[in-house]
């Protein structure tokens, strides 16, 4: 895999995670309910948690209503 392919994949992954988080926050805002995001890796959970914390600290109160649940296979 070339550097350009790796860079393109990283950008695509970042956009995918952003859409995942923003959709959950939007749903939490619309419904007022707790929304749970299910992920399979600890690293994914940390990425999502960082994004949610950043949104919450920026004034997006609905981000506090999004939980992350990790389902790892050991």
PQR file of N, CA, C, O and H, with PARSE charges and radii, in Angstrom:
ATOM      1  N   UNK A   1       0.845  -1.163   0.000 -0.4000 1.5000
ATOM      2  CA  UNK A   1       0.000   0.000   0.000 -0.0000 2.0000
ATOM      3  C   UNK A   1       0.902   1.241   0.000  0.5500 1.7000
ATOM      4  O   UNK A   1       1.828   1.341   0.805 -0.5500 1.4000
ATOM      5  N   UNK A   2       0.633   2.156  -0.882 -0.4000 1.5000
ATOM      6  CA  UNK A   2       1.452   3.360  -0.983 -0.0000 2.0000
ATOM      7  C   UNK A   2       1.022   4.391   0.058  0.5500 1.7000
ATOM      8  O   UNK A   2      -0.047   4.283   0.658 -0.5500 1.4000
ATOM      9  H   UNK A   2      -0.119   2.075  -1.536  0.4000 1.0000
ATOM     10  N   UNK A   3       1.874   5.387   0.256 -0.4000 1.5000
ATOM     11  CA  UNK A   3       1.572   6.453   1.205 -0.0000 2.0000
ATOM     12  C   UNK A   3       0.294   7.186   0.811  0.5500 1.7000
ATOM     13  O   UNK A   3      -0.511   7.541   1.672 -0.5500 1.4000
ATOM     14  H   UNK A   3       2.743   5.475  -0.232  0.4000 1.0000
ATOM     15  N   UNK A   4       0.108   7.411  -0.478 -0.4000 1.5000
ATOM     16  CA  UNK A   4      -1.086   8.117  -0.944 -0.0000 2.0000
ATOM     17  C   UNK A   4      -2.347   7.303  -0.625  0.5500 1.7000
ATOM     18  O   UNK A   4      -3.362   7.869  -0.219 -0.5500 1.4000
ATOM     19  H   UNK A   4       0.762   7.123  -1.178  0.4000 1.0000
ATOM     20  N   UNK A   5      -2.288   5.991  -0.804 -0.4000 1.5000
ATOM     21  CA  UNK A   5      -3.432   5.135  -0.495 -0.0000 2.0000
ATOM     22  C   UNK A   5      -3.729   5.132   1.007  0.5500 1.7000
ATOM     23  O   UNK A   5      -4.891   5.138   1.416 -0.5500 1.4000
ATOM     24  H   UNK A   5      -1.464   5.530  -1.134  0.4000 1.0000
ATOM     25  N   UNK A   6      -2.679   5.123   1.819 -0.4000 1.5000
ATOM     26  CA  UNK A   6      -2.860   5.157   3.272 -0.0000 2.0000
ATOM     27  C   UNK A   6      -3.485   6.481   3.691  0.5500 1.7000
ATOM     28  O   UNK A   6      -4.400   6.502   4.514 -0.5500 1.4000
ATOM     29  H   UNK A   6      -1.736   5.118   1.487  0.4000 1.0000
ATOM     30  N   UNK A   7      -3.000   7.579   3.133 -0.4000 1.5000
ATOM     31  CA  UNK A   7      -3.522   8.905   3.449 -0.0000 2.0000
ATOM     32  C   UNK A   7      -4.991   9.014   3.041  0.5500 1.7000
ATOM     33  O   UNK A   7      -5.797   9.568   3.789 -0.5500 1.4000
ATOM     34  H   UNK A   7      -2.257   7.562   2.465  0.4000 1.0000
ATOM     35  N   UNK A   8      -5.347   8.497   1.872 -0.4000 1.5000
ATOM     36  CA  UNK A   8      -6.725   8.530   1.393 -0.0000 2.0000
ATOM     37  C   UNK A   8      -7.622   7.691   2.301  0.5500 1.7000
ATOM     38  O   UNK A   8      -8.735   8.109   2.623 -0.5500 1.4000
ATOM     39  H   UNK A   8      -4.692   8.048   1.265  0.4000 1.0000
ATOM     40  N   UNK A   9      -7.152   6.515   2.716 -0.4000 1.5000
ATOM     41  CA  UNK A   9      -7.934   5.669   3.615 -0.0000 2.0000
ATOM     42  C   UNK A   9      -8.131   6.353   4.959  0.5500 1.7000
ATOM     43  O   UNK A   9      -9.218   6.274   5.530 -0.5500 1.4000
ATOM     44  H   UNK A   9      -6.248   6.176   2.455  0.4000 1.0000
ATOM     45  N   UNK A  10      -7.120   7.016   5.473 -0.4000 1.5000
ATOM     46  CA  UNK A  10      -7.242   7.719   6.757 -0.0000 2.0000
ATOM     47  C   UNK A  10      -8.284   8.831   6.670  0.5500 1.7000
ATOM     48  O   UNK A  10      -9.062   9.025   7.604 -0.5500 1.4000
ATOM     49  H   UNK A  10      -6.237   7.081   5.009  0.4000 1.0000
ATOM     50  N   UNK A  11      -8.302   9.551   5.570 -0.4000 1.5000
ATOM     51  CA  UNK A  11      -9.298  10.609   5.389 -0.0000 2.0000
ATOM     52  C   UNK A  11     -10.707  10.022   5.315  0.5500 1.7000
ATOM     53  O   UNK A  11     -11.643  10.547   5.920 -0.5500 1.4000
ATOM     54  H   UNK A  11      -7.670   9.393   4.812  0.4000 1.0000
ATOM     55  N   UNK A  12     -10.843   8.936   4.572 -0.4000 1.5000
ATOM     56  CA  UNK A  12     -12.147   8.287   4.435 -0.0000 2.0000
ATOM     57  C   UNK A  12     -12.637   7.769   5.788  0.5500 1.7000
ATOM     58  O   UNK A  12     -13.816   7.899   6.116 -0.5500 1.4000
ATOM     59  H   UNK A  12     -10.083   8.510   4.081  0.4000 1.0000
ATOM     60  N   UNK A  13     -11.731   7.185   6.566 -0.4000 1.5000
ATOM     61  CA  UNK A  13     -12.088   6.692   7.900 -0.0000 2.0000
ATOM     62  C   UNK A  13     -12.510   7.840   8.817  0.5500 1.7000
ATOM     63  O   UNK A  13     -13.469   7.707   9.577 -0.5500 1.4000
ATOM     64  H   UNK A  13     -10.773   7.079   6.300  0.4000 1.0000
ATOM     65  N   UNK A  14     -11.798   8.962   8.747 -0.4000 1.5000
ATOM     66  CA  UNK A  14     -12.136  10.112   9.578 -0.0000 2.0000
ATOM     67  C   UNK A  14     -13.524  10.636   9.241  0.5500 1.7000
ATOM     68  O   UNK A  14     -14.291  10.992  10.135 -0.5500 1.4000
ATOM     69  H   UNK A  14     -11.019   9.070   8.130  0.4000 1.0000
ATOM     70  N   UNK A  15     -13.845  10.683   7.956 -0.4000 1.5000
ATOM     71  CA  UNK A  15     -15.171  11.146   7.545 -0.0000 2.0000
ATOM     72  C   UNK A  15     -16.243  10.167   8.025  0.5500 1.7000
ATOM     73  O   UNK A  15     -17.314  10.590   8.461 -0.5500 1.4000
ATOM     74  H   UNK A  15     -13.222  10.393   7.230  0.4000 1.0000
ATOM     75  N   UNK A  16     -15.968   8.886   7.951 -0.4000 1.5000
ATOM     76  CA  UNK A  16     -16.925   7.877   8.402 -0.0000 2.0000
ATOM     77  C   UNK A  16     -17.195   8.013   9.902  0.5500 1.7000
ATOM     78  O   UNK A  16     -18.351   7.996  10.324 -0.5500 1.4000
ATOM     79  H   UNK A  16     -15.098   8.543   7.597  0.4000 1.0000
ATOM     80  N   UNK A  17     -16.135   8.148  10.715 -0.4000 1.5000
ATOM     81  CA  UNK A  17     -16.313   8.307  12.160 -0.0000 2.0000
ATOM     82  C   UNK A  17     -17.063   9.595  12.471  0.5500 1.7000
ATOM     83  O   UNK A  17     -17.919   9.621  13.355 -0.5500 1.4000
ATOM     84  H   UNK A  17     -15.196   8.162  10.372  0.4000 1.0000
ATOM     85  N   UNK A  18     -16.745  10.660  11.748 -0.4000 1.5000
ATOM     86  CA  UNK A  18     -17.420  11.941  11.971 -0.0000 2.0000
ATOM     87  C   UNK A  18     -18.909  11.807  11.699  0.5500 1.7000
ATOM     88  O   UNK A  18     -19.724  12.290  12.485 -0.5500 1.4000
ATOM     89  H   UNK A  18     -16.049  10.639  11.030  0.4000 1.0000
ATOM     90  N   UNK A  19     -19.272  11.167  10.611 -0.4000 1.5000
ATOM     91  CA  UNK A  19     -20.679  10.990  10.277 -0.0000 2.0000
ATOM     92  C   UNK A  19     -21.375  10.135  11.339  0.5500 1.7000
ATOM     93  O   UNK A  19     -22.511  10.423  11.714 -0.5500 1.4000
ATOM     94  H   UNK A  19     -18.610  10.774   9.973  0.4000 1.0000
ATOM     95  N   UNK A  20     -20.712   9.099  11.820 -0.4000 1.5000
ATOM     96  CA  UNK A  20     -21.262   8.209  12.843 -0.0000 2.0000
ATOM     97  C   UNK A  20     -21.576   8.990  14.126  0.5500 1.7000
ATOM     98  O   UNK A  20     -22.656   8.849  14.699 -0.5500 1.4000
ATOM     99  H   UNK A  20     -19.789   8.864  11.515  0.4000 1.0000
ATOM    100  N   UNK A  21     -20.623   9.812  14.563 -0.4000 1.5000
ATOM    101  CA  UNK A  21     -20.790  10.604  15.784 -0.0000 2.0000
ATOM    102  C   UNK A  21     -21.861  11.676  15.597  0.5500 1.7000
ATOM    103  O   UNK A  21     -22.728  11.841  16.455 -0.5500 1.4000
ATOM    104  H   UNK A  21     -19.746   9.927  14.097  0.4000 1.0000
ATOM    105  N   UNK A  22     -21.806  12.394  14.497 -0.4000 1.5000
ATOM    106  CA  UNK A  22     -22.754  13.495  14.286 -0.0000 2.0000
ATOM    107  C   UNK A  22     -24.181  12.971  14.154  0.5500 1.7000
ATOM    108  O   UNK A  22     -25.125  13.623  14.602 -0.5500 1.4000
ATOM    109  H   UNK A  22     -21.102  12.260  13.801  0.4000 1.0000
ATOM    110  N   UNK A  23     -24.344  11.808  13.548 -0.4000 1.5000
ATOM    111  CA  UNK A  23     -25.691  11.249  13.447 -0.0000 2.0000
ATOM    112  C   UNK A  23     -26.230  10.860  14.822  0.5500 1.7000
ATOM    113  O   UNK A  23     -27.407  11.077  15.111 -0.5500 1.4000
ATOM    114  H   UNK A  23     -23.578  11.278  13.184  0.4000 1.0000
ATOM    115  N   UNK A  24     -25.378  10.288  15.669 -0.4000 1.5000
ATOM    116  CA  UNK A  24     -25.799   9.911  17.021 -0.0000 2.0000
ATOM    117  C   UNK A  24     -26.139  11.143  17.850  0.5500 1.7000
ATOM    118  O   UNK A  24     -27.127  11.137  18.584 -0.5500 1.4000
ATOM    119  H   UNK A  24     -24.422  10.112  15.435  0.4000 1.0000
ATOM    120  N   UNK A  25     -25.341  12.192  17.746 -0.4000 1.5000
ATOM    121  CA  UNK A  25     -25.608  13.424  18.489 -0.0000 2.0000
ATOM    122  C   UNK A  25     -26.901  14.062  17.980  0.5500 1.7000
ATOM    123  O   UNK A  25     -27.702  14.551  18.776 -0.5500 1.4000
ATOM    124  H   UNK A  25     -24.538  12.197  17.150  0.4000 1.0000
ATOM    125  N   UNK A  26     -27.107  14.062  16.687 -0.4000 1.5000
ATOM    126  CA  UNK A  26     -28.346  14.604  16.119 -0.0000 2.0000
ATOM    127  C   UNK A  26     -29.564  13.839  16.598  0.5500 1.7000
ATOM    128  O   UNK A  26     -30.592  14.435  16.917 -0.5500 1.4000
ATOM    129  H   UNK A  26     -26.456  13.664  16.040  0.4000 1.0000
ATOM    130  N   UNK A  27     -29.449  12.518  16.649 -0.4000 1.5000
ATOM    131  CA  UNK A  27     -30.562  11.692  17.124 -0.0000 2.0000
ATOM    132  C   UNK A  27     -30.827  11.952  18.609  0.5500 1.7000
ATOM    133  O   UNK A  27     -31.980  12.004  19.037 -0.5500 1.4000
ATOM    134  H   UNK A  27     -28.613  12.034  16.390  0.4000 1.0000
ATOM    135  N   UNK A  28     -29.760  12.114  19.388 -0.4000 1.5000
ATOM    136  CA  UNK A  28     -29.916  12.413  20.820 -0.0000 2.0000
ATOM    137  C   UNK A  28     -30.579  13.774  21.018  0.5500 1.7000
ATOM    138  O   UNK A  28     -31.392  13.954  21.924 -0.5500 1.4000
ATOM    139  H   UNK A  28     -28.824  12.071  19.040  0.4000 1.0000
ATOM    140  N   UNK A  29     -30.224  14.719  20.167 -0.4000 1.5000
ATOM    141  CA  UNK A  29     -30.810  16.054  20.262 -0.0000 2.0000
ATOM    142  C   UNK A  29     -32.295  16.033  19.898  0.5500 1.7000
ATOM    143  O   UNK A  29     -33.114  16.662  20.569 -0.5500 1.4000
ATOM    144  H   UNK A  29     -29.563  14.572  19.431  0.4000 1.0000
ATOM    145  N   UNK A  30     -32.636  15.308  18.837 -0.4000 1.5000
ATOM    146  CA  UNK A  30     -34.036  15.245  18.381 -0.0000 2.0000
ATOM    147  C   UNK A  30     -34.935  14.522  19.373  0.5500 1.7000
ATOM    148  O   UNK A  30     -36.051  14.965  19.644 -0.5500 1.4000
ATOM    149  H   UNK A  30     -31.971  14.796  18.292  0.4000 1.0000
ATOM    150  N   UNK A  31     -34.447  13.404  19.915 -0.4000 1.5000
ATOM    151  CA  UNK A  31     -35.298  12.574  20.750 -0.0000 2.0000
ATOM    152  C   UNK A  31     -35.182  12.864  22.239  0.5500 1.7000
ATOM    153  O   UNK A  31     -36.119  12.617  22.999 -0.5500 1.4000
ATOM    154  H   UNK A  31     -33.540  13.044  19.695  0.4000 1.0000
ATOM    155  N   UNK A  32     -34.041  13.387  22.656 -0.4000 1.5000
ATOM    156  CA  UNK A  32     -33.815  13.610  24.073 -0.0000 2.0000
ATOM    157  C   UNK A  32     -33.484  12.333  24.830  0.5500 1.7000
ATOM    158  O   UNK A  32     -33.419  12.341  26.059 -0.5500 1.4000
ATOM    159  H   UNK A  32     -33.280  13.588  22.039  0.4000 1.0000
ATOM    160  N   UNK A  33     -33.273  11.230  24.107 -0.4000 1.5000
ATOM    161  CA  UNK A  33     -32.968   9.933  24.716 -0.0000 2.0000
ATOM    162  C   UNK A  33     -31.456   9.689  24.701  0.5500 1.7000
ATOM    163  O   UNK A  33     -30.703  10.364  23.999 -0.5500 1.4000
ATOM    164  H   UNK A  33     -33.325  11.224  23.108  0.4000 1.0000
ATOM    165  N   UNK A  34     -31.046   8.714  25.488 -0.4000 1.5000
ATOM    166  CA  UNK A  34     -29.661   8.261  25.476 -0.0000 2.0000
ATOM    167  C   UNK A  34     -29.470   7.390  24.234  0.5500 1.7000
ATOM    168  O   UNK A  34     -30.254   6.474  23.988 -0.5500 1.4000
ATOM    169  H   UNK A  34     -31.657   8.166  26.059  0.4000 1.0000
ATOM    170  N   UNK A  35     -28.439   7.676  23.463 -0.4000 1.5000
ATOM    171  CA  UNK A  35     -28.110   6.913  22.260 -0.0000 2.0000
ATOM    172  C   UNK A  35     -26.840   6.120  22.547  0.5500 1.7000
ATOM    173  O   UNK A  35     -25.879   6.664  23.091 -0.5500 1.4000
ATOM    174  H   UNK A  35     -27.802   8.420  23.663  0.4000 1.0000
ATOM    175  N   UNK A  36     -26.829   4.853  22.188 -0.4000 1.5000
ATOM    176  CA  UNK A  36     -25.660   4.006  22.408 -0.0000 2.0000
ATOM    177  C   UNK A  36     -25.032   3.640  21.074  0.5500 1.7000
ATOM    178  O   UNK A  36     -25.703   3.145  20.168 -0.5500 1.4000
ATOM    179  H   UNK A  36     -27.609   4.412  21.745  0.4000 1.0000
ATOM    180  N   UNK A  37     -23.729   3.893  20.968 -0.4000 1.5000
ATOM    181  CA  UNK A  37     -22.957   3.493  19.787 -0.0000 2.0000
ATOM    182  C   UNK A  37     -22.210   2.209  20.145  0.5500 1.7000
ATOM    183  O   UNK A  37     -21.535   2.148  21.172 -0.5500 1.4000
ATOM    184  H   UNK A  37     -23.184   4.295  21.703  0.4000 1.0000
ATOM    185  N   UNK A  38     -22.328   1.198  19.310 -0.4000 1.5000
ATOM    186  CA  UNK A  38     -21.680  -0.089  19.547 -0.0000 2.0000
ATOM    187  C   UNK A  38     -20.456  -0.198  18.641  0.5500 1.7000
ATOM    188  O   UNK A  38     -20.555  -0.013  17.428 -0.5500 1.4000
ATOM    189  H   UNK A  38     -22.876   1.248  18.476  0.4000 1.0000
ATOM    190  N   UNK A  39     -19.308  -0.498  19.235 -0.4000 1.5000
ATOM    191  CA  UNK A  39     -18.072  -0.651  18.476 -0.0000 2.0000
ATOM    192  C   UNK A  39     -17.393  -1.949  18.883  0.5500 1.7000
ATOM    193  O   UNK A  39     -17.698  -2.519  19.930 -0.5500 1.4000
ATOM    194  H   UNK A  39     -19.228  -0.649  20.220  0.4000 1.0000
ATOM    195  N   UNK A  40     -16.472  -2.409  18.049 -0.4000 1.5000
ATOM    196  CA  UNK A  40     -15.817  -3.680  18.298 -0.0000 2.0000
ATOM    197  C   UNK A  40     -14.383  -3.580  18.773  0.5500 1.7000
ATOM    198  O   UNK A  40     -13.779  -4.599  19.108 -0.5500 1.4000
ATOM    199  H   UNK A  40     -16.224  -1.945  17.199  0.4000 1.0000
ATOM    200  N   UNK A  41     -13.814  -2.373  18.814 -0.4000 1.5000
ATOM    201  CA  UNK A  41     -12.418  -2.226  19.218 -0.0000 2.0000
ATOM    202  C   UNK A  41     -12.295  -1.113  20.251  0.5500 1.7000
ATOM    203  O   UNK A  41     -13.021  -0.119  20.213 -0.5500 1.4000
ATOM    204  H   UNK A  41     -14.304  -1.545  18.543  0.4000 1.0000
ATOM    205  N   UNK A  42     -11.359  -1.304  21.174 -0.4000 1.5000
ATOM    206  CA  UNK A  42     -11.083  -0.276  22.173 -0.0000 2.0000
ATOM    207  C   UNK A  42     -10.616   1.022  21.504  0.5500 1.7000
ATOM    208  O   UNK A  42     -10.993   2.116  21.924 -0.5500 1.4000
ATOM    209  H   UNK A  42     -10.769  -2.111  21.205  0.4000 1.0000
ATOM    210  N   UNK A  43      -9.798   0.888  20.469 -0.4000 1.5000
ATOM    211  CA  UNK A  43      -9.289   2.068  19.764 -0.0000 2.0000
ATOM    212  C   UNK A  43     -10.451   2.859  19.143  0.5500 1.7000
ATOM    213  O   UNK A  43     -10.453   4.089  19.184 -0.5500 1.4000
ATOM    214  H   UNK A  43      -9.491   0.000  20.128  0.4000 1.0000
ATOM    215  N   UNK A  44     -11.409   2.174  18.585 -0.4000 1.5000
ATOM    216  CA  UNK A  44     -12.579   2.839  18.010 -0.0000 2.0000
ATOM    217  C   UNK A  44     -13.367   3.561  19.093  0.5500 1.7000
ATOM    218  O   UNK A  44     -13.830   4.683  18.888 -0.5500 1.4000
ATOM    219  H   UNK A  44     -11.407   1.174  18.552  0.4000 1.0000
ATOM    220  N   UNK A  45     -13.518   2.923  20.233 -0.4000 1.5000
ATOM    221  CA  UNK A  45     -14.238   3.541  21.344 -0.0000 2.0000
ATOM    222  C   UNK A  45     -13.540   4.818  21.804  0.5500 1.7000
ATOM    223  O   UNK A  45     -14.199   5.812  22.110 -0.5500 1.4000
ATOM    224  H   UNK A  45     -13.142   2.012  20.400  0.4000 1.0000
ATOM    225  N   UNK A  46     -12.223   4.793  21.852 -0.4000 1.5000
ATOM    226  CA  UNK A  46     -11.474   5.980  22.280 -0.0000 2.0000
ATOM    227  C   UNK A  46     -11.614   7.120  21.273  0.5500 1.7000
ATOM    228  O   UNK A  46     -11.741   8.282  21.660 -0.5500 1.4000
ATOM    229  H   UNK A  46     -11.688   3.986  21.604  0.4000 1.0000
ATOM    230  N   UNK A  47     -11.592   6.788  19.996 -0.4000 1.5000
ATOM    231  CA  UNK A  47     -11.755   7.808  18.954 -0.0000 2.0000
ATOM    232  C   UNK A  47     -13.123   8.467  19.084  0.5500 1.7000
ATOM    233  O   UNK A  47     -13.238   9.692  19.047 -0.5500 1.4000
ATOM    234  H   UNK A  47     -11.489   5.844  19.682  0.4000 1.0000
ATOM    235  N   UNK A  48     -14.152   7.651  19.237 -0.4000 1.5000
ATOM    236  CA  UNK A  48     -15.507   8.189  19.368 -0.0000 2.0000
ATOM    237  C   UNK A  48     -15.655   8.997  20.650  0.5500 1.7000
ATOM    238  O   UNK A  48     -16.272  10.062  20.642 -0.5500 1.4000
ATOM    239  H   UNK A  48     -14.059   6.656  19.267  0.4000 1.0000
ATOM    240  N   UNK A  49     -15.096   8.505  21.749 -0.4000 1.5000
ATOM    241  CA  UNK A  49     -15.193   9.220  23.017 -0.0000 2.0000
ATOM    242  C   UNK A  49     -14.504  10.575  22.931  0.5500 1.7000
ATOM    243  O   UNK A  49     -15.018  11.564  23.454 -0.5500 1.4000
ATOM    244  H   UNK A  49     -14.594   7.640  21.755  0.4000 1.0000
ATOM    245  N   UNK A  50     -13.351  10.632  22.279 -0.4000 1.5000
ATOM    246  CA  UNK A  50     -12.658  11.906  22.099 -0.0000 2.0000
ATOM    247  C   UNK A  50     -13.499  12.885  21.287  0.5500 1.7000
ATOM    248  O   UNK A  50     -13.565  14.071  21.610 -0.5500 1.4000
ATOM    249  H   UNK A  50     -12.933   9.829  21.854  0.4000 1.0000
ATOM    250  N   UNK A  51     -14.135  12.390  20.239 -0.4000 1.5000
ATOM    251  CA  UNK A  51     -14.974  13.244  19.397 -0.0000 2.0000
ATOM    252  C   UNK A  51     -16.184  13.757  20.183  0.5500 1.7000
ATOM    253  O   UNK A  51     -16.542  14.930  20.081 -0.5500 1.4000
ATOM    254  H   UNK A  51     -14.081  11.426  19.976  0.4000 1.0000
ATOM    255  N   UNK A  52     -16.803  12.882  20.957 -0.4000 1.5000
ATOM    256  CA  UNK A  52     -17.963  13.289  21.751 -0.0000 2.0000
ATOM    257  C   UNK A  52     -17.578  14.295  22.831  0.5500 1.7000
ATOM    258  O   UNK A  52     -18.302  15.262  23.067 -0.5500 1.4000
ATOM    259  H   UNK A  52     -16.511  11.929  21.040  0.4000 1.0000
ATOM    260  N   UNK A  53     -16.458  14.073  23.476 -0.4000 1.5000
ATOM    261  CA  UNK A  53     -16.006  14.998  24.505 -0.0000 2.0000
ATOM    262  C   UNK A  53     -15.695  16.372  23.905  0.5500 1.7000
ATOM    263  O   UNK A  53     -16.011  17.407  24.491 -0.5500 1.4000
ATOM    264  H   UNK A  53     -15.870  13.288  23.284  0.4000 1.0000
ATOM    265  N   UNK A  54     -15.081  16.359  22.747 -0.4000 1.5000
ATOM    266  CA  UNK A  54     -14.785  17.616  22.058 -0.0000 2.0000
ATOM    267  C   UNK A  54     -16.069  18.375  21.716  0.5500 1.7000
ATOM    268  O   UNK A  54     -16.148  19.589  21.905 -0.5500 1.4000
ATOM    269  H   UNK A  54     -14.825  15.518  22.271  0.4000 1.0000
ATOM    270  N   UNK A  55     -17.063  17.659  21.216 -0.4000 1.5000
ATOM    271  CA  UNK A  55     -18.352  18.294  20.911 -0.0000 2.0000
ATOM    272  C   UNK A  55     -19.016  18.837  22.178  0.5500 1.7000
ATOM    273  O   UNK A  55     -19.546  19.948  22.179 -0.5500 1.4000
ATOM    274  H   UNK A  55     -16.999  16.672  21.062  0.4000 1.0000
ATOM    275  N   UNK A  56     -18.984  18.053  23.248 -0.4000 1.5000
ATOM    276  CA  UNK A  56     -19.609  18.475  24.506 -0.0000 2.0000
ATOM    277  C   UNK A  56     -18.923  19.723  25.063  0.5500 1.7000
ATOM    278  O   UNK A  56     -19.590  20.637  25.547 -0.5500 1.4000
ATOM    279  H   UNK A  56     -18.553  17.150  23.247  0.4000 1.0000
ATOM    280  N   UNK A  57     -17.613  19.760  24.995 -0.4000 1.5000
ATOM    281  CA  UNK A  57     -16.870  20.916  25.495 -0.0000 2.0000
ATOM    282  C   UNK A  57     -17.051  22.148  24.612  0.5500 1.7000
ATOM    283  O   UNK A  57     -16.826  23.278  25.046 -0.5500 1.4000
ATOM    284  H   UNK A  57     -17.071  19.017  24.602  0.4000 1.0000
ATOM    285  N   UNK A  58     -17.458  21.912  23.377 -0.4000 1.5000
ATOM    286  CA  UNK A  58     -17.716  23.028  22.457 -0.0000 2.0000
ATOM    287  C   UNK A  58     -19.140  23.555  22.593  0.5500 1.7000
ATOM    288  O   UNK A  58     -19.540  24.464  21.865 -0.5500 1.4000
ATOM    289  H   UNK A  58     -17.641  20.995  23.024  0.4000 1.0000
ATOM    290  N   UNK A  59     -19.909  22.986  23.525 -0.4000 1.5000
ATOM    291  CA  UNK A  59     -21.243  23.492  23.777 -0.0000 2.0000
ATOM    292  C   UNK A  59     -22.377  22.653  23.222  0.5500 1.7000
ATOM    293  O   UNK A  59     -23.538  23.054  23.314 -0.5500 1.4000
ATOM    294  H   UNK A  59     -19.585  22.247  24.116  0.4000 1.0000
ATOM    295  N   UNK A  60     -22.074  21.508  22.654 -0.4000 1.5000
ATOM    296  CA  UNK A  60     -23.123  20.633  22.124 -0.0000 2.0000
ATOM    297  C   UNK A  60     -23.586  19.708  23.244  0.5500 1.7000
ATOM    298  O   UNK A  60     -23.021  18.632  23.438 -0.5500 1.4000
ATOM    299  H   UNK A  60     -21.131  21.182  22.579  0.4000 1.0000
ATOM    300  N   UNK A  61     -24.613  20.128  23.979 -0.4000 1.5000
ATOM    301  CA  UNK A  61     -25.074  19.381  25.159 -0.0000 2.0000
ATOM    302  C   UNK A  61     -25.580  17.986  24.830  0.5500 1.7000
ATOM    303  O   UNK A  61     -25.497  17.096  25.676 -0.5500 1.4000
ATOM    304  H   UNK A  61     -25.072  21.002  23.821  0.4000 1.0000
ATOM    305  N   UNK A  62     -26.102  17.767  23.632 -0.4000 1.5000
ATOM    306  CA  UNK A  62     -26.619  16.450  23.257 -0.0000 2.0000
ATOM    307  C   UNK A  62     -25.508  15.399  23.205  0.5500 1.7000
ATOM    308  O   UNK A  62     -25.792  14.203  23.275 -0.5500 1.4000
ATOM    309  H   UNK A  62     -26.170  18.490  22.945  0.4000 1.0000
ATOM    310  N   UNK A  63     -24.258  15.823  23.085 -0.4000 1.5000
ATOM    311  CA  UNK A  63     -23.144  14.869  23.053 -0.0000 2.0000
ATOM    312  C   UNK A  63     -23.026  14.111  24.374  0.5500 1.7000
ATOM    313  O   UNK A  63     -22.508  12.994  24.401 -0.5500 1.4000
ATOM    314  H   UNK A  63     -24.028  16.795  23.028  0.4000 1.0000
ATOM    315  N   UNK A  64     -23.501  14.707  25.468 -0.4000 1.5000
ATOM    316  CA  UNK A  64     -23.468  14.026  26.762 -0.0000 2.0000
ATOM    317  C   UNK A  64     -24.459  12.863  26.793  0.5500 1.7000
ATOM    318  O   UNK A  64     -24.352  11.989  27.653 -0.5500 1.4000
ATOM    319  H   UNK A  64     -23.922  15.614  25.446  0.4000 1.0000
ATOM    320  N   UNK A  65     -25.415  12.841  25.875 -0.4000 1.5000
ATOM    321  CA  UNK A  65     -26.428  11.781  25.840 -0.0000 2.0000
ATOM    322  C   UNK A  65     -26.064  10.640  24.895  0.5500 1.7000
ATOM    323  O   UNK A  65     -26.916   9.814  24.569 -0.5500 1.4000
ATOM    324  H   UNK A  65     -25.502  13.552  25.177  0.4000 1.0000
ATOM    325  N   UNK A  66     -24.826  10.587  24.460 -0.4000 1.5000
ATOM    326  CA  UNK A  66     -24.373   9.494  23.588 -0.0000 2.0000
ATOM    327  C   UNK A  66     -23.385   8.644  24.377  0.5500 1.7000
ATOM    328  O   UNK A  66     -22.382   9.146  24.885 -0.5500 1.4000
ATOM    329  H   UNK A  66     -24.134  11.258  24.725  0.4000 1.0000
ATOM    330  N   UNK A  67     -23.679   7.362  24.472 -0.4000 1.5000
ATOM    331  CA  UNK A  67     -22.802   6.403  25.164 -0.0000 2.0000
ATOM    332  C   UNK A  67     -22.121   5.517  24.137  0.5500 1.7000
ATOM    333  O   UNK A  67     -22.610   5.334  23.022 -0.5500 1.4000
ATOM    334  H   UNK A  67     -24.494   6.954  24.059  0.4000 1.0000
ATOM    335  N   UNK A  68     -20.991   4.977  24.536 -0.4000 1.5000
ATOM    336  CA  UNK A  68     -20.266   4.057  23.669 -0.0000 2.0000
ATOM    337  C   UNK A  68     -20.153   2.723  24.398  0.5500 1.7000
ATOM    338  O   UNK A  68     -19.748   2.666  25.559 -0.5500 1.4000
ATOM    339  H   UNK A  68     -20.594   5.126  25.441  0.4000 1.0000
ATOM    340  N   UNK A  69     -20.513   1.664  23.703 -0.4000 1.5000
ATOM    341  CA  UNK A  69     -20.411   0.321  24.259 -0.0000 2.0000
ATOM    342  C   UNK A  69     -19.476  -0.499  23.379  0.5500 1.7000
ATOM    343  O   UNK A  69     -19.680  -0.619  22.171 -0.5500 1.4000
ATOM    344  H   UNK A  69     -20.842   1.710  22.760  0.4000 1.0000
ATOM    345  N   UNK A  70     -18.450  -1.058  24.005 -0.4000 1.5000
ATOM    346  CA  UNK A  70     -17.453  -1.834  23.278 -0.0000 2.0000
ATOM    347  C   UNK A  70     -17.758  -3.324  23.404  0.5500 1.7000
ATOM    348  O   UNK A  70     -18.021  -3.829  24.495 -0.5500 1.4000
ATOM    349  H   UNK A  70     -18.284  -0.961  24.986  0.4000 1.0000
ATOM    350  N   UNK A  71     -17.719  -4.013  22.272 -0.4000 1.5000
ATOM    351  CA  UNK A  71     -17.937  -5.462  22.221 -0.0000 2.0000
ATOM    352  C   UNK A  71     -16.668  -6.100  21.661  0.5500 1.7000
ATOM    353  O   UNK A  71     -16.559  -6.333  20.458 -0.5500 1.4000
ATOM    354  H   UNK A  71     -17.505  -3.602  21.385  0.4000 1.0000
ATOM    355  N   UNK A  72     -15.715  -6.378  22.541 -0.4000 1.5000
ATOM    356  CA  UNK A  72     -14.460  -6.947  22.075 -0.0000 2.0000
ATOM    357  C   UNK A  72     -14.501  -8.460  22.160  0.5500 1.7000
ATOM    358  O   UNK A  72     -15.216  -9.032  22.983 -0.5500 1.4000
ATOM    359  H   UNK A  72     -15.803  -6.188  23.519  0.4000 1.0000
ATOM    360  N   UNK A  73     -13.734  -9.093  21.310 -0.4000 1.5000
ATOM    361  CA  UNK A  73     -13.612 -10.547  21.301 -0.0000 2.0000
ATOM    362  C   UNK A  73     -12.227 -10.889  21.815  0.5500 1.7000
ATOM    363  O   UNK A  73     -11.221 -10.456  21.252 -0.5500 1.4000
ATOM    364  H   UNK A  73     -13.153  -8.629  20.642  0.4000 1.0000
ATOM    365  N   UNK A  74     -12.180 -11.671  22.891 -0.4000 1.5000
ATOM    366  CA  UNK A  74     -10.881 -12.038  23.488 -0.0000 2.0000
ATOM    367  C   UNK A  74     -10.729 -13.525  23.467  0.5500 1.7000
ATOM    368  O   UNK A  74      -9.712 -14.048  23.920 -0.5500 1.4000
ATOM    369  H   UNK A  74     -12.997 -12.023  23.347  0.4000 1.0000
TER
END
